[in-house]
Every structure is written in structure tokens, then in C-alpha cells.
Amino acid sequence: MNFNPATESFWNEKALQGNMERIFDICNGCRRCFNLCPSFSDLFNRLDVEAVDGDVKKLTPSDHQKIVDDCYYCKLCFNHCPYTPPHQYDLDFPRLMIQAKIQKAKKTPAPLKDRLLVDIDRMGKWASLFAPLVNWGNRQRWARIIMEKVMGIHRDRLLPPFSAQTFNRWFKRREKHPSPSGQKVVFFYSCFVDYNDPGIGKAAVEVLEKNGFEVLVPSQQCCGMPFFDTGEIDRVLEKGTANLNEMAKWVEQGYDIVIPMPTCSLMFKKEYPDLFQSELSKRVAAKTYDLSEFLMKLHKAGKLSLDFKQMAGDKIAYQIPCHLRDQNIGYKSRDLLNLVPGTQVEVIEKCSGHDGTWGIKTEFFEPSMKIAGPLLRIVEAAKTERVMTDCPLAGIQIQQGTGKKPRHPIEIFNEAYQEKRESR
């Protein structure tokens, strides 16, 4: 399937319509993804109506739009599908949905409130400057009602707090730690780590430094994935171009790029190469690692420090994010934590349904919680209060539904390196 916006065929509306009918017909005959997300429920429910009777050509434009709007790009169906490339059917349902959003946005831009929500860099910079006030406001019922009416953010959605000291500010002010061996690694920290949870980035830096690396933090922008929601392909390409040009400088010097957020690492590894179709994007992708993937690579080479001072916990329930599963790298965070003596990690392969800005919107909040139901039931039933996930938004969904606050694997792993403090 063509996912290159630089080609004329990408913008051909008739070709898109024909491809949608072709793929919908294949999906109707398979139905393997019937329970994965609302898009498939929309599709199959409409096709089963007597007036449609399975004929995809009888689906209306509003039917198509509902299917597109309900896709939040978790990408689970891609790995679930038996007809993805190199199969002759060349079926890529998630990207079909994104292409439809992009073509629609070219004719009718998304509402301003939606475009503001996905502009994470802009929103994060302002919110972090006034973090105490913003966090206070997000806890006030009256403020949330106003936010719901103005911005479309559901009043009951748990929102992540903003940090007054961003990760980037912390890193620039801290003492530098050159590597005795001269080893260096590039850290792409992500918007969420920068503005909402710098603790993840701090733990990552400490772990990498303990393992003999000097951590480099070059200039970087949002990976661009949020703009898929609004079909703003120009913004995706703008962010991607800036990140690729910067990261290429370091890749050419032989350095690896490590990323603690699954969505961002997915963009670098799979989305950028397909969007840009350039050698530069492929070179950067080849040197990009999920953080736990990178650490397990060190372990395989016998270079990961196992100098643990304390156990990570007897049992940890681990939700593996959808965008990490799409990378097909295995359960690296589970494997990493299982290196700590006395630790047992139980993997939960269930979607959280939060998925960026999709799950915070008024119209999608309830569906997102319904999607998260199986995950939340497993977490609630787990005989442990210790929960972890690589995706902080999945963590918010878990906290919203169970009251248990998950942590990032790198935070738990870093604690195992630390001397245990005596309680007073």
C-alpha cells in the first residue's frame, strides 16, 4: 500500500475509495479483527444490516467516515492480519484510515480545538511554565466542565500532571558525566517525558550512565505521531524532517539512538522510512532502539551491569503497549526486569484504549474505557499493586480504571541499582 504523500497516487480520492472498498470486502470475508477496535465493529455491523447485505459498495460516505474516526492507530490489526505485505492483498488497515484522515483534512481541516490538542510541543511548553496553576485547574470540577465545553476534553478523564522543571531543563543544568571508555548514546526523550514525567528520563540517564555511556541529548521535536489524528501530514513531515536531520548527524558518527516511549520509537523505526522513502530515514531507523531493547542488547553482549542492590518486587503486572508490540521485538521490558533476582513479571497483552488524544475526547472517552475493560479486569485481579507499562498514557488509563498507578520499567530497573534506604 502506498503511504508516501510525495506521490500523486497518495492523493487520488477515487483510488482511496476503491482501496477502501477492496479492503473492507477482504475484512468482511475474514472478520479476524471483529473484537479489536470500534472501527471493525462499525464496519461489520453496517455490512450485516439487511439493506447492505454484505455489499461494501452500499456503504455510505457517513459509514466510511465513522469507521475512519473510530480508528485510533493502535496498529494491533496489522500484526493480527494474515493479508499484510508481502501478501498479494497488500492490506494495511491502519494506514488506510490515516490516509483517509489526511485526504479529508486537505479539504476540511480538523477543528481548531483538535489541532491544538495534538500540538504537544506548543501545549507542553506553555503548560510547564504555569505547571502548578495548570495542575490545580485540571483537578477542579468547574474548570473541567469549561474545558469539556471549549476543548472537548471529557470532564472525567484523568489528565497527566505537568512538570515545572522539564526533563530538558534538568538535563542541561546537571553535571556532565563523560564516559571513561568514550561510549556515547543519543537519547530521544519524547514530549511526555519532557513535559509530564521527567522522572522516566532521569532514570534512563542514570541507567545508561551506570552502564558506561555518556548520554547525549541533541535538539529534538515531537515525533509527529499526534498529527495523524487530525490528518495534518504537513506537520508530521515537518517534525519528522527536523528530527531526522538532527539524528542523522549522530548516526553518521556511529552512535545509537534510544527512546523510552513506544510511539516515538515506532515513528523512527517504521513510520519515517515509509513516509520519507529516503536513505537517511532508513539509516536512522537502523540505529534506533526502544530503551529496554537497547539494554537487552547490552545484556546479550555481556555488557549490562547486574550490580543490583535490591529486588524490583516479587511480582509485577506488565502491560505491553500496542506500539511496542507493532515493533516485533519481543518482551524486552519483561526480560529486563526478570534479570533482577526475585522478580517475576506477568505480561498482559491487552490494549489500553487511551491512544493519544483519542481517548481524552468527550465522544471517545466511554468507548476508550470499554476497550480497556479486559486490561483493567486483569490488572484488578492481579495479586500485586506493582504495575508497569512503557506507555504513560496506557498507565493513565490503568490508573483511571483501577486506582493502581503504573510505572515505567526503567524506573523500576533503576531502583534495583540503588542502595536500599533504611526506613525510620
N, C-alpha and C positions, 0 to 999 in steps of 0.2 A: 504493500500500500504506500502511495506517495505521501510523505509527510514533510516535504520540502517546500516552504512557502515562496521560495525563489522561482519556482516553476509555474508556468501558466495553468497547467492541469490542476494544480492545487486549488485554484480559484474558480474552476469551472463548476458552476452551480448544477448544471444538468448531469455532469459526471458524478458529482457528490450524491445527487438524488438517486441516480442509477445504482451507485455503490451501496447506498443505504438500503435500497430495496433488495439488492443481491444478498447483502449480509443479513438483513432481517429474515430473509427466506431461509438461509442456511441455519440461523439460530432457531427458527421455528421448527425445523426438522430435527434439531439436536436437543435443545432445551436443557443442556447440561448445567447451564448457569441460572436456572429458574429461581434459585433462592439466594443469589449473591448480592443483588442490589435492586433498588426500585426501578431502574431502567428496564431490566428484564421483566419485572412484574408488569410494568406499563405495556411493554411490547406484547407479551403473551396474553395478557388479559384482553387487550384490544383485538388481537388476532382470533381469540376464542369467541368474540361476540358474533352472534348469528349473522348479522348484516355484513360482517367482514369475512367470516368463514375461512380464515387462514390465508386470505389473499392479501399479500403485502401492498399491492397496488391500490387497495381500497383504504389504506391508512391515510388519514387527513394530515394536512400541514400541522394542525394543532396536536395530533397524535405524535408526530415526529418531534415537535418541539418539547413535549412533555418528557419523552424518552431522553432527549438531549439534556434538558435541565436537571433531570434526576441522576445524571452521571456525575460523580464527584472524583473520577480519575484515580480510584484506588488501584486499578490495574489487576485486580485479582482474576478477572475473567480471562485476561490474556494468558496467564500461566495455566488456567483451567481449560483452555480451549484446545481441541485437537486439530484445529484448522489454521493455526497461525503460520507465518512464513517459517520455513520454505515450502509449506504445503501449497498446492496449486490454487486453493481457495484464497490465499493471501488475506486472511481475516484478522483485522486488528480493531476490535470494537471500541476500546478506549480512545484511540486516535481518530477514529471516525467521528466520535462525539465531539472531540476537541476541534476537529476541522469544521464541523457544523457550527460550533460556537464562534469560531474565527470568522467564517463567512457571514454569519448573522451580524457580528459586531462591525464588520466593514460597512454594512448598510445601515444598521441601527445600533449605535454604541450603547453599551450597558449603562444603566442609571448611574448618576454621579456617586451616590452612596455606595454602590457596589465597587466602583472604581477606586474610591477612597479606601475601602476595606482591604483591598488586595495590594495597595501600595504600602507594603510593610516598612520599607526604609523610611518613607516620609512620616507615617504614623508613629513608628517606633522612636524616631529622633525627637519628635515633639513630646510624646508621652513620657519618655525617660527624663526630659528636662523638668517636668512637673509631676514626677512619679508619685510622691505622697498624695497630692491632690487627686490625681487620676485614679489611683488605687482606692482612695476613700470614696470617690464618686461611684466607682464600679460596685461598691458594696451597699449603696443607698438605693432603696426601692424606688423612690420618686425619680432618682436620676436614671435608673434603668428603664423606667416606663417612658421617659422622654427619649432615651437612646433607642428604644424599640420603635417609637413613632418616627424618629428622624433618620436613624441609620439602619433600621430593620434588624437590629441585634436582639434576639429573644431575651426577654427580661429575666428568665430563669437560667440562662446559660452561664455557667461558671467561666469566668474570664481569667487569664493568667495575669499576675501582677507584673508591673513594670519595675525595673531596677534603676535607681537614681545613678548608680555607677555602672555603666555598661561594661561589657567584657573588654571592648576595645580600649576604653579609658583605663581600665585596670591594668591591661597588658602593657600599655605604653608607659605607665608610671612605675611598674615593678622593676626590680633589679634584674638585669640581664643574666642569663645562665648559659655561657658558651659551653659547647660540648668538648670534653677533654680529647675525644677521638676525632673531632671535627665533623661528626654526623649531624645533619640538619634535616628537618622535615617541615613542610608547609602546612599550616593549619587554616582550613576554611571553616570559620566558627559558626556561621549561619545567623540569620536575623533573630531567631528565638533566643539563642544563647546570648547574643549581644544585648538585646533589649529586655528580655524577660527572665532568663535564668543563667546569669554568668557563672554560677557555681559549676555547671556542666563543663564549661570551657576551662575554668580553673583546674578542675580535677583532671581534665585531659592533658593540660600542660604539665601538671605535676607528674603524671604517669609517664608521659613521653620523656620528660627530663630525667626521671629516675632510671629510665632505660637508655640513657646516654645520648639523647638527642637535644640539640638546640632547636627551639621552636620558632619558626618564622611566621609572622602574621602580616602578609602584604595587604595592600588595598584591595577591597572586595565589596561587592554589592549583593543585594538579594539575588538568589539563583534564578528568579523569574517564574518559577512554577505557579505562584498565586495568580499570575495574569492569564493563565489558561482558563481560569474560572470565568473571566469576563471576555475572553476571546481577543485580548489585546496582544496580538502576536508581535507588533512593533516593540512593545515594552519587553516581551520575552527576549526578543533578539537583541535589543539594546543592552539588557542586563547580561545576557549570555556573551555578547561580544566583549564587553568590558572585563568580565571575569576570565574569559579565555585568553585575551591578550595579556592580562596580568599574570595568570598562572603559567602561561607558556614560557615566560621569562625564566621561571624557576625550574620548570620541567626540563628545559634545554640545558640547565646546569646539573641535571641528574637527580633532582630532589623529588620525593614522593609527596602527594597531596593527601591529607587525611581529613575526613569530615565526620562529625559526630551525629549529624541529622540525616536520616534515610532519604528524605525527599530531595535534599540538596545533592547527596552523593548520586542519587538516581539521575538527576539532571545532568551532572557532569559525565556520568558513565554511559547513559543511553540516549537521553533526550537531545543534548547538544550535538553529538555526532550525526544524528538523523536530521536535525533541523538545519545544521550548517553545511553538512556534506563536505567538510574540509579536512585536510590532513592535520591541521593544527588542532581541531577538536578531537580527532582520533588519538593524537599523541597525548593530549591532556587526559583523555579518558583512560588511556592505558596506564597512566601513573596515578590514578585516583583510587583511594581506598576508603571504605567505611572504617571508622576508627577501630572497632573490635576486629574487623577483618585484618587490618594492618598489624595489630598486636598479636593476633594468632599467627600471622606470617612470621613475626619475630620468634614466636614460641617454636614454630616448626623448624626454624633455623637454629634453635638452641640459644637464642639471644634475649629472651624475655626474662626479666628478673622475677624469681619466685620467692623473694625475700619478704614473706608475709609476717606481719606482727600479730594479726588477729584474724578470726574467721569472718567471712562475709555474712554468715547466717545459715542456720540448719537447712531451711527450705525457702526458696524464692519462687514465686509465681511470675513467669516471664511472658508478656505479650509481645510476640514478634510482629512488628509493623508491616503493613501491606507493601509499602515501598521498599522495604528491605527484602521481603520475600520475592519481589519482582527482580531483584538483582541476582537471584540464584547463586548465592554464595554460601548457603548452609546456615547453621545456627551459631554464628561466631560469638555472639554475646553470651549465649548459654555456655559454650565451650570455654570462653574466657573465665567466667565466674566459677565454673567447675574445677578450675585449676587451684582455687583456694581450698585448702583442706577443710573438710567438714561441711561443704556446701553442696546442696542438691537443688538444681534448677528444673522446674516443671514448665515446659513450653506450652503456650496457649496460642493456637493458630486461628484466631478469630479477629475479624475486622472491628475496629472501634467505632466506625461510622462518623467520626468527627470530621476528618478530611478537610483541613484548611478552613476557609471561611464558609464552606457549605453548611456545616453543622451549627454555626452560630446564628444563621439567619432565621427569622421568625417562621418562614414557611417550611424550613427543613429541620428545625430543632427536634420536633417529635419523631419524624422518620429516622433521624440520626440516632436517637435514643433506642428506637425499636431495633435498628440494625445492630446496635451494641448489646442488645439483650443477651444473646448467648455468651458473649465475652464476660459481661457483668455477672451472670449467674455462676460461671466457673470461678471467677475471682472471689465472689462472696463465699462460695463453697470451699475454697482452698483453706487448708488449715494453717494459714500463715498470714501475718499482717504485712509481710515484706513482699512488695510487688515491684516489678521493674519493666520498663519498656524503653526502647531507643527513641521513640517518638513522643515528645512532650504533649502534643495535642491529644494523642491516644491516652496519655496519662491524665489529662484533664477530664476526658470522657469517663475514665475509670473512677476517678475521684468523684465526679458528679453522680455516678450511679451507685457507688459502693461506700463512699466516705474514706476509702483507702487511697493514700497519696503515693503513687509510684515514683520511683527514682530512675535516673539514667544508669545503665550498667557501669559506666566509667566512674561514677561517684561511689558506687558500692565497691568496685575493684580498688579504687584509690584508698578507700578507708582501710582495706585489708593490709595495705602497705604501712599504715600509720601505727605508731605506738598507742596501745590502748590506754586511755586516760583513766586514772583512778577516780571513782565516784566518791564524793564527800558527804 
